[in-house]
Structure formats: structure tokens, C-alpha cells
């Protein structure tokens, strides 16, 4: 009850989420043929959006007709079902001998010596910053836009709109990853991030038009930011040698979700400093800073372009830093 309690509870939830998400991806990549890894990874990263969409939808209904505490209680059923699925359906594997592993600290040193992995990690940091920031503030922004324009979208409430938008992100992520071989994974990611900058800035000003416009632009922005999720994860998996895959995904998740941790708070702080949640210009400013890391990631990816392009074929590579 209160900010500190909520902060502690959210931190505990974060530990649980981290203990499921990336180990799950590692378990998947270890059990599937290398040629299918990019597609399987994209599906894994994208299909979690069904859970997100469902949580928006159910939370809105349960909170309105019962209580928000009950909405949180229903959300815990997902991890329980996931645990049962892993327990009874996932085939066990014999772990590699401990002596064959390079050790905790040396593993991460080797990860950051791999320029290819570093490029995908930087891209994922920008991705998580955007995704977690928008997920946290999507409902609030749509509510603000509705109040400013006085309109509605088919009579739907903001949480329901957010649920529909989240579903769109699933298909954009899976679909865009299929183009990675045709256009080159890095070229695809850079193009998506550039589009994300345009959508982010446009979304920040959409409250001045209509709620339909704001909803469409938020949906387009979310679909754009989700479009590179599968390609980034597939690239990270492909760039790591099998013995470094766990450490690579660990660093990938730690830094990515570290950015995602701060993004919602940074968005809110910028909103306050720029004039408050009732100011349209404050929302525009906050969305600008939400999209800005894309520009930094594009610069890094282009700088590492030569090495990353060689990894874009999906082959497992390991390149030391020059």
C-alpha cells in the first residue's frame, strides 16, 4: 500500500519475469535446429504479446467490475500455467560439464568482445526503452487524447484499445523477421528504427487532431517498435557460439530490460518537467525522448555494420573486437 510497497513488489515481479523469459529463450534455442532458430526466436519474442494484450483486456474488465487487486491475482495464473507446461512437456537435457564453461565473469567479458553481439545488444536496449515506455503510458496517453478531442473509437475504452494495439505488435514482429534474409537483418532493423523515430514524434502530436488519429498512430508506433524484436533476438542468438549463448542472452536481457526499467519513470519525469500530464506539448516532448534512443542505436549498428552484415545470414559467428 503505497509507492515503496509497489516498488518492492514490482522488483520481485521483475526477478520472476527475468527468471522465465530469457532462460526460456535459451531452452528453446538449445532444442531446435540452427536453421529454424531465427523463426522460432521471433515467434517466442512476439507471441508474448498475446499475454500482454490479454492482461490489458482482462485488467480493464476485472478492475471495472470487481477490483484492481483481483486483476493482479488473475494475472498470476499465466506463470503458473507456464510452469506446468515446462514441467510436463519440455524434454530435459544433460547439462554440459562445469569444467568446460569459461566461468561467470569471463563469460561476460567474451560476450562484450564479440562486436556482433554488442551491436544487437545496443539495438535491444533502444527497443526495450521504447516498448516498456509506451506500454506503461499507452493507456494514459489515449485517455488524454480522448479528453482533448472529445471523440471515441467505436465506444471502446482506452484499456481495450491498448489490448487491440498490442495484438497488432505480435504480427508485425513475426512478419518483419521473415524479411531479414531478403533485405539483410541489419538493414531491416535500421529501417524499422528510423520509421520508429517518425512514428514516435508524430504520435506525440496526434492529440491535436482526433482520437482516431491518435489511436492509429499509437498502433503504428507500437507495431513499428515491435517489428524489430524478432530480428534483434534472432541476431543475438545467431551471433553467439553455442557455449556463449546463455551469457549472451543474459547480457542482452539485463541491459535491455535495465533500459526498460528506467524508461517509464523517465517518460513520467519528462512529462512533469515539460508541463505535466495535462499539457499536450509535454506529451510531445516525452514521446520525442522515447524515440530518441533509436537514433543512437542506428549510429552504433551502422558503425558495426560490416561485422553485423556478415552475421545477418543467420550463421553462428564469433568476432573478436578489433
Short mmCIF file of the C-alpha atoms (twelve columns), coordinates in Angstrom:
data_MODEL
# 
_entry.id   MODEL 
# 
loop_
_atom_site.group_PDB 
_atom_site.id 
_atom_site.type_symbol 
_atom_site.label_atom_id 
_atom_site.label_alt_id 
_atom_site.label_comp_id 
_atom_site.label_asym_id 
_atom_site.label_seq_id 
_atom_site.Cartn_x 
_atom_site.Cartn_y 
_atom_site.Cartn_z 
_atom_site.pdbx_PDB_model_num 
ATOM 1   C CA . UNK A 1   0.000   0.000   0.000   1 
ATOM 2   C CA . UNK A 2   1.948   2.989   -1.256  1 
ATOM 3   C CA . UNK A 3   4.880   3.798   -3.519  1 
ATOM 4   C CA . UNK A 4   7.588   1.859   -1.625  1 
ATOM 5   C CA . UNK A 5   5.473   -1.269  -1.364  1 
ATOM 6   C CA . UNK A 6   4.611   -1.092  -5.053  1 
ATOM 7   C CA . UNK A 7   8.278   -0.583  -5.941  1 
ATOM 8   C CA . UNK A 8   9.344   -3.649  -3.948  1 
ATOM 9   C CA . UNK A 9   6.539   -5.750  -5.428  1 
ATOM 10  C CA . UNK A 10  7.453   -4.640  -8.948  1 
ATOM 11  C CA . UNK A 11  11.112  -5.526  -8.309  1 
ATOM 12  C CA . UNK A 12  10.135  -9.018  -7.139  1 
ATOM 13  C CA . UNK A 13  7.964   -9.407  -10.232 1 
ATOM 14  C CA . UNK A 14  10.928  -8.319  -12.375 1 
ATOM 15  C CA . UNK A 15  13.114  -11.038 -10.866 1 
ATOM 16  C CA . UNK A 16  10.454  -13.621 -11.651 1 
ATOM 17  C CA . UNK A 17  9.975   -12.350 -15.185 1 
ATOM 18  C CA . UNK A 18  13.718  -12.360 -15.876 1 
ATOM 19  C CA . UNK A 19  13.952  -15.890 -14.496 1 
ATOM 20  C CA . UNK A 20  11.387  -17.076 -17.034 1 
ATOM 21  C CA . UNK A 21  11.841  -15.054 -20.207 1 
ATOM 22  C CA . UNK A 22  15.486  -15.389 -21.246 1 
ATOM 23  C CA . UNK A 23  16.083  -18.878 -19.778 1 
ATOM 24  C CA . UNK A 24  13.024  -19.885 -21.800 1 
ATOM 25  C CA . UNK A 25  14.603  -18.494 -24.963 1 
ATOM 26  C CA . UNK A 26  17.864  -20.325 -24.164 1 
ATOM 27  C CA . UNK A 27  15.950  -23.578 -23.622 1 
ATOM 28  C CA . UNK A 28  14.164  -23.095 -26.942 1 
ATOM 29  C CA . UNK A 29  17.326  -22.331 -28.932 1 
ATOM 30  C CA . UNK A 30  19.091  -25.365 -27.420 1 
ATOM 31  C CA . UNK A 31  16.314  -27.696 -28.560 1 
ATOM 32  C CA . UNK A 32  15.759  -26.571 -32.139 1 
ATOM 33  C CA . UNK A 33  17.744  -26.924 -35.351 1 
ATOM 34  C CA . UNK A 34  20.010  -23.985 -36.167 1 
ATOM 35  C CA . UNK A 35  18.238  -23.215 -39.453 1 
ATOM 36  C CA . UNK A 36  14.919  -22.798 -37.630 1 
ATOM 37  C CA . UNK A 37  16.312  -20.726 -34.754 1 
ATOM 38  C CA . UNK A 38  15.631  -17.257 -36.255 1 
ATOM 39  C CA . UNK A 39  11.966  -18.041 -36.932 1 
ATOM 40  C CA . UNK A 40  11.459  -19.829 -33.612 1 
ATOM 41  C CA . UNK A 41  13.124  -16.970 -31.730 1 
ATOM 42  C CA . UNK A 42  10.931  -14.397 -33.486 1 
ATOM 43  C CA . UNK A 43  7.803   -16.376 -32.582 1 
ATOM 44  C CA . UNK A 44  8.915   -16.720 -28.966 1 
ATOM 45  C CA . UNK A 45  9.598   -12.991 -28.601 1 
ATOM 46  C CA . UNK A 46  6.423   -11.973 -30.398 1 
ATOM 47  C CA . UNK A 47  3.796   -14.352 -29.040 1 
ATOM 48  C CA . UNK A 48  4.294   -12.996 -25.526 1 
ATOM 49  C CA . UNK A 49  2.196   -10.138 -26.905 1 
ATOM 50  C CA . UNK A 50  -0.885  -12.343 -26.554 1 
ATOM 51  C CA . UNK A 51  -0.298  -12.331 -22.828 1 
ATOM 52  C CA . UNK A 52  0.176   -8.572  -22.838 1 
ATOM 53  C CA . UNK A 53  -2.984  -7.975  -24.855 1 
ATOM 54  C CA . UNK A 54  -4.914  -10.337 -22.613 1 
ATOM 55  C CA . UNK A 55  -3.671  -8.598  -19.483 1 
ATOM 56  C CA . UNK A 56  -4.780  -5.184  -20.765 1 
ATOM 57  C CA . UNK A 57  -8.197  -6.547  -21.728 1 
ATOM 58  C CA . UNK A 58  -8.860  -8.603  -18.575 1 
ATOM 59  C CA . UNK A 59  -7.432  -5.973  -16.227 1 
ATOM 60  C CA . UNK A 60  -9.783  -3.363  -17.657 1 
ATOM 61  C CA . UNK A 61  -12.839 -5.592  -17.256 1 
ATOM 62  C CA . UNK A 62  -11.957 -7.039  -13.830 1 
ATOM 63  C CA . UNK A 63  -10.907 -3.676  -12.372 1 
ATOM 64  C CA . UNK A 64  -14.131 -2.074  -13.586 1 
ATOM 65  C CA . UNK A 65  -16.445 -4.801  -12.257 1 
ATOM 66  C CA . UNK A 66  -14.521 -6.089  -9.233  1 
ATOM 67  C CA . UNK A 67  -11.202 -4.577  -8.085  1 
ATOM 68  C CA . UNK A 68  -7.720  -3.903  -9.417  1 
ATOM 69  C CA . UNK A 69  -6.298  -6.276  -6.797  1 
ATOM 70  C CA . UNK A 70  -8.313  -9.138  -8.288  1 
ATOM 71  C CA . UNK A 71  -6.966  -8.177  -11.723 1 
ATOM 72  C CA . UNK A 72  -3.420  -8.720  -10.430 1 
ATOM 73  C CA . UNK A 73  -4.467  -12.044 -8.909  1 
ATOM 74  C CA . UNK A 74  -5.811  -13.294 -12.263 1 
ATOM 75  C CA . UNK A 75  -2.563  -12.249 -13.962 1 
ATOM 76  C CA . UNK A 76  -0.619  -14.715 -11.792 1 
ATOM 77  C CA . UNK A 77  -2.357  -17.652 -13.493 1 
ATOM 78  C CA . UNK A 78  -0.133  -17.210 -16.567 1 
ATOM 79  C CA . UNK A 79  3.189   -18.050 -14.886 1 
ATOM 80  C CA . UNK A 80  1.564   -20.971 -13.052 1 
ATOM 81  C CA . UNK A 81  0.340   -22.477 -16.330 1 
ATOM 82  C CA . UNK A 82  3.756   -21.829 -17.924 1 
ATOM 83  C CA . UNK A 83  5.480   -23.670 -15.079 1 
ATOM 84  C CA . UNK A 84  3.245   -26.700 -15.549 1 
ATOM 85  C CA . UNK A 85  3.873   -26.729 -19.300 1 
ATOM 86  C CA . UNK A 86  7.644   -26.696 -18.786 1 
ATOM 87  C CA . UNK A 87  7.466   -29.334 -16.070 1 
ATOM 88  C CA . UNK A 88  5.441   -31.838 -18.078 1 
ATOM 89  C CA . UNK A 89  6.155   -31.048 -21.757 1 
ATOM 90  C CA . UNK A 90  9.749   -29.820 -22.053 1 
ATOM 91  C CA . UNK A 91  12.244  -32.617 -22.660 1 
ATOM 92  C CA . UNK A 92  15.175  -32.475 -20.215 1 
ATOM 93  C CA . UNK A 93  18.746  -32.040 -21.422 1 
ATOM 94  C CA . UNK A 94  22.027  -33.168 -19.935 1 
ATOM 95  C CA . UNK A 95  23.983  -30.035 -18.929 1 
ATOM 96  C CA . UNK A 96  27.495  -29.576 -20.245 1 
ATOM 97  C CA . UNK A 97  30.322  -30.292 -17.770 1 
ATOM 98  C CA . UNK A 98  31.045  -27.336 -15.493 1 
ATOM 99  C CA . UNK A 99  34.759  -27.564 -16.273 1 
ATOM 100 C CA . UNK A 100 34.008  -26.793 -19.938 1 
ATOM 101 C CA . UNK A 101 32.464  -23.430 -19.098 1 
ATOM 102 C CA . UNK A 102 34.659  -20.311 -19.016 1 
ATOM 103 C CA . UNK A 103 33.255  -19.012 -15.711 1 
ATOM 104 C CA . UNK A 104 30.799  -16.247 -14.845 1 
ATOM 105 C CA . UNK A 105 32.944  -13.115 -15.255 1 
ATOM 106 C CA . UNK A 106 34.996  -14.431 -18.169 1 
ATOM 107 C CA . UNK A 107 31.794  -15.366 -19.977 1 
ATOM 108 C CA . UNK A 108 30.555  -11.785 -19.957 1 
ATOM 109 C CA . UNK A 109 33.964  -10.492 -20.965 1 
ATOM 110 C CA . UNK A 110 33.816  -12.776 -24.000 1 
ATOM 111 C CA . UNK A 111 30.295  -11.579 -24.784 1 
ATOM 112 C CA . UNK A 112 31.405  -7.932  -24.960 1 
ATOM 113 C CA . UNK A 113 34.441  -8.885  -27.033 1 
ATOM 114 C CA . UNK A 114 32.030  -10.083 -29.719 1 
ATOM 115 C CA . UNK A 115 31.264  -6.987  -31.813 1 
ATOM 116 C CA . UNK A 116 28.270  -8.651  -33.431 1 
ATOM 117 C CA . UNK A 117 26.633  -9.420  -30.106 1 
ATOM 118 C CA . UNK A 118 27.354  -5.898  -28.849 1 
ATOM 119 C CA . UNK A 119 25.531  -4.437  -31.854 1 
ATOM 120 C CA . UNK A 120 22.394  -6.491  -31.236 1 
ATOM 121 C CA . UNK A 121 22.518  -5.754  -27.508 1 
ATOM 122 C CA . UNK A 122 22.634  -1.998  -28.209 1 
ATOM 123 C CA . UNK A 123 19.688  -2.368  -30.557 1 
ATOM 124 C CA . UNK A 124 17.743  -4.254  -27.885 1 
ATOM 125 C CA . UNK A 125 18.457  -1.535  -25.306 1 
ATOM 126 C CA . UNK A 126 16.799  1.024   -27.602 1 
ATOM 127 C CA . UNK A 127 13.970  -1.421  -28.328 1 
ATOM 128 C CA . UNK A 128 13.193  -2.076  -24.655 1 
ATOM 129 C CA . UNK A 129 13.373  1.637   -23.813 1 
ATOM 130 C CA . UNK A 130 10.642  2.333   -26.353 1 
ATOM 131 C CA . UNK A 131 8.489   -0.726  -25.723 1 
ATOM 132 C CA . UNK A 132 8.394   -0.529  -21.936 1 
ATOM 133 C CA . UNK A 133 7.908   3.227   -22.005 1 
ATOM 134 C CA . UNK A 134 4.945   3.032   -24.376 1 
ATOM 135 C CA . UNK A 135 3.394   0.037   -22.627 1 
ATOM 136 C CA . UNK A 136 3.428   1.929   -19.328 1 
ATOM 137 C CA . UNK A 137 1.953   5.145   -20.744 1 
ATOM 138 C CA . UNK A 138 -0.217  3.956   -23.646 1 
ATOM 139 C CA . UNK A 139 -3.498  3.885   -21.727 1 
ATOM 140 C CA . UNK A 140 -2.801  7.249   -20.069 1 
ATOM 141 C CA . UNK A 141 -1.973  8.885   -23.410 1 
ATOM 142 C CA . UNK A 142 -5.093  7.523   -25.128 1 
ATOM 143 C CA . UNK A 143 -7.164  8.767   -22.188 1 
ATOM 144 C CA . UNK A 144 -5.560  12.216  -22.535 1 
ATOM 145 C CA . UNK A 145 -6.153  12.244  -26.301 1 
ATOM 146 C CA . UNK A 146 -9.811  11.303  -25.789 1 
ATOM 147 C CA . UNK A 147 -10.239 14.170  -23.327 1 
ATOM 148 C CA . UNK A 148 -8.601  16.651  -25.724 1 
ATOM 149 C CA . UNK A 149 -10.507 15.631  -28.849 1 
ATOM 150 C CA . UNK A 150 -13.800 14.711  -27.223 1 
ATOM 151 C CA . UNK A 151 -14.125 11.752  -29.567 1 
ATOM 152 C CA . UNK A 152 -14.212 7.986   -29.267 1 
ATOM 153 C CA . UNK A 153 -13.178 4.921   -31.236 1 
ATOM 154 C CA . UNK A 154 -16.241 2.723   -31.571 1 
ATOM 155 C CA . UNK A 155 -17.139 3.450   -27.960 1 
ATOM 156 C CA . UNK A 156 -14.121 1.457   -26.739 1 
ATOM 157 C CA . UNK A 157 -12.275 2.391   -23.546 1 
ATOM 158 C CA . UNK A 158 -8.529  3.110   -23.511 1 
ATOM 159 C CA . UNK A 159 -7.541  -0.283  -21.957 1 
ATOM 160 C CA . UNK A 160 -9.454  -2.129  -24.695 1 
ATOM 161 C CA . UNK A 161 -7.791  -0.012  -27.383 1 
ATOM 162 C CA . UNK A 162 -4.405  -0.796  -25.829 1 
ATOM 163 C CA . UNK A 163 -5.255  -4.509  -25.946 1 
ATOM 164 C CA . UNK A 164 -6.075  -4.335  -29.661 1 
ATOM 165 C CA . UNK A 165 -2.910  -2.339  -30.376 1 
ATOM 166 C CA . UNK A 166 -0.825  -4.923  -28.514 1 
ATOM 167 C CA . UNK A 167 -2.182  -7.716  -30.697 1 
ATOM 168 C CA . UNK A 168 -1.058  -5.841  -33.801 1 
ATOM 169 C CA . UNK A 169 2.504   -5.806  -32.483 1 
ATOM 170 C CA . UNK A 170 2.637   -9.614  -32.495 1 
ATOM 171 C CA . UNK A 171 2.101   -9.956  -36.220 1 
ATOM 172 C CA . UNK A 172 4.463   -7.125  -37.119 1 
ATOM 173 C CA . UNK A 173 7.284   -8.770  -35.167 1 
ATOM 174 C CA . UNK A 174 6.814   -12.230 -36.685 1 
ATOM 175 C CA . UNK A 175 6.185   -10.880 -40.178 1 
ATOM 176 C CA . UNK A 176 9.146   -8.499  -40.337 1 
ATOM 177 C CA . UNK A 177 11.609  -11.148 -39.213 1 
ATOM 178 C CA . UNK A 178 10.690  -13.127 -42.345 1 
ATOM 179 C CA . UNK A 179 12.197  -10.333 -44.465 1 
ATOM 180 C CA . UNK A 180 15.561  -10.473 -42.681 1 
ATOM 181 C CA . UNK A 181 17.155  -12.831 -45.209 1 
ATOM 182 C CA . UNK A 182 15.889  -10.845 -48.179 1 
ATOM 183 C CA . UNK A 183 16.985  -7.374  -47.068 1 
ATOM 184 C CA . UNK A 184 19.690  -8.230  -44.524 1 
ATOM 185 C CA . UNK A 185 18.950  -8.302  -40.823 1 
ATOM 186 C CA . UNK A 186 20.833  -5.098  -40.026 1 
ATOM 187 C CA . UNK A 187 19.314  -3.153  -42.925 1 
ATOM 188 C CA . UNK A 188 15.881  -4.275  -41.772 1 
ATOM 189 C CA . UNK A 189 16.466  -3.273  -38.151 1 
ATOM 190 C CA . UNK A 190 17.874  0.146   -39.089 1 
ATOM 191 C CA . UNK A 191 14.916  0.855   -41.405 1 
ATOM 192 C CA . UNK A 192 12.440  -0.136  -38.691 1 
ATOM 193 C CA . UNK A 193 14.154  2.062   -36.105 1 
ATOM 194 C CA . UNK A 194 14.162  5.025   -38.498 1 
ATOM 195 C CA . UNK A 195 10.434  4.527   -39.026 1 
ATOM 196 C CA . UNK A 196 10.029  4.348   -35.247 1 
ATOM 197 C CA . UNK A 197 11.527  7.818   -34.852 1 
ATOM 198 C CA . UNK A 198 8.984   9.238   -37.319 1 
ATOM 199 C CA . UNK A 199 6.064   7.425   -35.680 1 
ATOM 200 C CA . UNK A 200 7.180   8.437   -32.178 1 
ATOM 201 C CA . UNK A 201 7.311   12.141  -32.979 1 
ATOM 202 C CA . UNK A 202 4.027   12.010  -34.926 1 
ATOM 203 C CA . UNK A 203 2.306   10.187  -32.036 1 
ATOM 204 C CA . UNK A 204 3.363   12.914  -29.632 1 
ATOM 205 C CA . UNK A 205 1.385   15.484  -31.629 1 
ATOM 206 C CA . UNK A 206 -1.586  13.274  -32.531 1 
ATOM 207 C CA . UNK A 207 -3.664  14.590  -29.608 1 
ATOM 208 C CA . UNK A 208 -4.180  17.777  -31.638 1 
ATOM 209 C CA . UNK A 209 -6.221  16.006  -34.330 1 
ATOM 210 C CA . UNK A 210 -8.699  13.242  -33.411 1 
ATOM 211 C CA . UNK A 211 -8.758  10.224  -31.136 1 
ATOM 212 C CA . UNK A 212 -8.916  8.011   -34.228 1 
ATOM 213 C CA . UNK A 213 -5.687  9.596   -35.454 1 
ATOM 214 C CA . UNK A 214 -4.030  9.177   -32.056 1 
ATOM 215 C CA . UNK A 215 -5.104  5.530   -31.859 1 
ATOM 216 C CA . UNK A 216 -3.886  4.740   -35.385 1 
ATOM 217 C CA . UNK A 217 -0.525  6.435   -34.774 1 
ATOM 218 C CA . UNK A 218 -0.061  4.729   -31.386 1 
ATOM 219 C CA . UNK A 219 -0.885  1.434   -33.096 1 
ATOM 220 C CA . UNK A 220 1.553   2.160   -35.904 1 
ATOM 221 C CA . UNK A 221 4.250   3.211   -33.451 1 
ATOM 222 C CA . UNK A 222 3.805   0.085   -31.345 1 
ATOM 223 C CA . UNK A 223 3.787   -2.156  -34.432 1 
ATOM 224 C CA . UNK A 224 6.976   -0.464  -35.639 1 
ATOM 225 C CA . UNK A 225 8.813   -0.828  -32.351 1 
ATOM 226 C CA . UNK A 226 7.759   -4.475  -32.092 1 
ATOM 227 C CA . UNK A 227 8.770   -5.177  -35.684 1 
ATOM 228 C CA . UNK A 228 12.471  -5.479  -34.846 1 
ATOM 229 C CA . UNK A 229 12.002  -7.626  -31.725 1 
ATOM 230 C CA . UNK A 230 12.287  -10.945 -33.533 1 
ATOM 231 C CA . UNK A 231 15.141  -9.812  -35.766 1 
ATOM 232 C CA . UNK A 232 17.153  -8.495  -32.805 1 
ATOM 233 C CA . UNK A 233 16.664  -11.646 -30.728 1 
ATOM 234 C CA . UNK A 234 17.377  -13.934 -33.665 1 
ATOM 235 C CA . UNK A 235 20.534  -11.942 -34.395 1 
ATOM 236 C CA . UNK A 236 21.696  -12.209 -30.798 1 
ATOM 237 C CA . UNK A 237 21.168  -15.981 -30.799 1 
ATOM 238 C CA . UNK A 238 22.896  -16.402 -34.168 1 
ATOM 239 C CA . UNK A 239 25.855  -14.187 -33.228 1 
ATOM 240 C CA . UNK A 240 26.790  -16.263 -30.183 1 
ATOM 241 C CA . UNK A 241 28.662  -19.547 -30.272 1 
ATOM 242 C CA . UNK A 242 26.703  -22.316 -28.506 1 
ATOM 243 C CA . UNK A 243 28.910  -22.212 -25.389 1 
ATOM 244 C CA . UNK A 244 28.368  -18.435 -25.086 1 
ATOM 245 C CA . UNK A 245 24.665  -18.362 -25.892 1 
ATOM 246 C CA . UNK A 246 23.494  -18.306 -22.289 1 
ATOM 247 C CA . UNK A 247 25.845  -15.492 -21.279 1 
ATOM 248 C CA . UNK A 248 24.985  -13.531 -24.444 1 
ATOM 249 C CA . UNK A 249 21.251  -13.757 -23.788 1 
ATOM 250 C CA . UNK A 250 21.887  -12.890 -20.138 1 
ATOM 251 C CA . UNK A 251 23.696  -9.667  -21.057 1 
ATOM 252 C CA . UNK A 252 21.106  -9.000  -23.772 1 
ATOM 253 C CA . UNK A 253 18.241  -9.264  -21.293 1 
ATOM 254 C CA . UNK A 254 19.995  -7.484  -18.407 1 
ATOM 255 C CA . UNK A 255 20.891  -4.368  -20.390 1 
ATOM 256 C CA . UNK A 256 17.697  -4.357  -22.439 1 
ATOM 257 C CA . UNK A 257 15.344  -4.651  -19.510 1 
ATOM 258 C CA . UNK A 258 17.573  -2.339  -17.477 1 
ATOM 259 C CA . UNK A 259 16.688  0.333   -20.031 1 
ATOM 260 C CA . UNK A 260 13.078  -0.818  -19.906 1 
ATOM 261 C CA . UNK A 261 13.110  -0.385  -16.141 1 
ATOM 262 C CA . UNK A 262 14.025  3.294   -16.342 1 
ATOM 263 C CA . UNK A 263 12.004  4.220   -19.433 1 
ATOM 264 C CA . UNK A 264 8.544   4.585   -17.799 1 
ATOM 265 C CA . UNK A 265 9.995   6.674   -14.950 1 
ATOM 266 C CA . UNK A 266 11.995  8.821   -17.371 1 
ATOM 267 C CA . UNK A 267 8.888   9.330   -19.510 1 
ATOM 268 C CA . UNK A 268 6.924   10.485  -16.467 1 
ATOM 269 C CA . UNK A 269 9.714   12.759  -15.271 1 
ATOM 270 C CA . UNK A 270 9.975   14.397  -18.706 1 
ATOM 271 C CA . UNK A 271 6.194   14.762  -18.762 1 
ATOM 272 C CA . UNK A 272 6.294   16.595  -15.423 1 
ATOM 273 C CA . UNK A 273 9.250   18.815  -16.347 1 
ATOM 274 C CA . UNK A 274 7.701   19.783  -19.689 1 
ATOM 275 C CA . UNK A 275 4.403   20.923  -18.206 1 
ATOM 276 C CA . UNK A 276 2.534   17.997  -16.704 1 
ATOM 277 C CA . UNK A 277 0.168   15.307  -17.915 1 
ATOM 278 C CA . UNK A 278 -2.481  17.879  -18.903 1 
ATOM 279 C CA . UNK A 279 -0.134  19.575  -21.372 1 
ATOM 280 C CA . UNK A 280 -0.121  18.321  -24.949 1 
ATOM 281 C CA . UNK A 281 3.333   19.757  -25.553 1 
ATOM 282 C CA . UNK A 282 4.618   17.805  -22.549 1 
ATOM 283 C CA . UNK A 283 3.339   14.596  -24.141 1 
ATOM 284 C CA . UNK A 284 5.020   15.533  -27.434 1 
ATOM 285 C CA . UNK A 285 8.314   16.129  -25.623 1 
ATOM 286 C CA . UNK A 286 8.096   12.832  -23.739 1 
ATOM 287 C CA . UNK A 287 7.415   10.907  -26.951 1 
ATOM 288 C CA . UNK A 288 10.387  12.598  -28.636 1 
ATOM 289 C CA . UNK A 289 12.725  11.340  -25.903 1 
ATOM 290 C CA . UNK A 290 11.060  7.912   -26.062 1 
ATOM 291 C CA . UNK A 291 12.010  7.605   -29.743 1 
ATOM 292 C CA . UNK A 292 15.453  9.251   -29.455 1 
ATOM 293 C CA . UNK A 293 17.484  6.107   -28.492 1 
ATOM 294 C CA . UNK A 294 16.632  4.708   -31.925 1 
ATOM 295 C CA . UNK A 295 18.934  7.305   -33.471 1 
ATOM 296 C CA . UNK A 296 21.772  6.279   -31.152 1 
ATOM 297 C CA . UNK A 297 21.206  2.580   -31.892 1 
ATOM 298 C CA . UNK A 298 21.175  3.257   -35.648 1 
ATOM 299 C CA . UNK A 299 24.544  5.024   -35.386 1 
ATOM 300 C CA . UNK A 300 26.038  2.090   -33.437 1 
ATOM 301 C CA . UNK A 301 24.607  -0.537  -35.772 1 
ATOM 302 C CA . UNK A 302 25.927  1.317   -38.817 1 
ATOM 303 C CA . UNK A 303 29.356  1.649   -37.195 1 
ATOM 304 C CA . UNK A 304 29.431  -2.096  -36.652 1 
ATOM 305 C CA . UNK A 305 27.747  -2.681  -39.999 1 
ATOM 306 C CA . UNK A 306 30.481  -4.742  -41.624 1 
ATOM 307 C CA . UNK A 307 30.661  -7.337  -38.866 1 
ATOM 308 C CA . UNK A 308 26.906  -7.355  -38.342 1 
ATOM 309 C CA . UNK A 309 26.184  -7.851  -42.038 1 
ATOM 310 C CA . UNK A 310 28.316  -10.978 -42.009 1 
ATOM 311 C CA . UNK A 311 26.205  -12.243 -39.088 1 
ATOM 312 C CA . UNK A 312 22.944  -11.368 -40.806 1 
ATOM 313 C CA . UNK A 313 22.804  -14.627 -42.745 1 
ATOM 314 C CA . UNK A 314 21.804  -16.453 -39.568 1 
ATOM 315 C CA . UNK A 315 25.055  -18.382 -39.289 1 
ATOM 316 C CA . UNK A 316 26.609  -18.635 -35.874 1 
ATOM 317 C CA . UNK A 317 29.652  -16.408 -35.751 1 
ATOM 318 C CA . UNK A 318 32.031  -15.101 -33.191 1 
ATOM 319 C CA . UNK A 319 34.056  -11.999 -33.940 1 
ATOM 320 C CA . UNK A 320 36.529  -10.503 -31.530 1 
ATOM 321 C CA . UNK A 321 36.704  -6.747  -31.063 1 
ATOM 322 C CA . UNK A 322 39.376  -5.116  -33.107 1 
# 
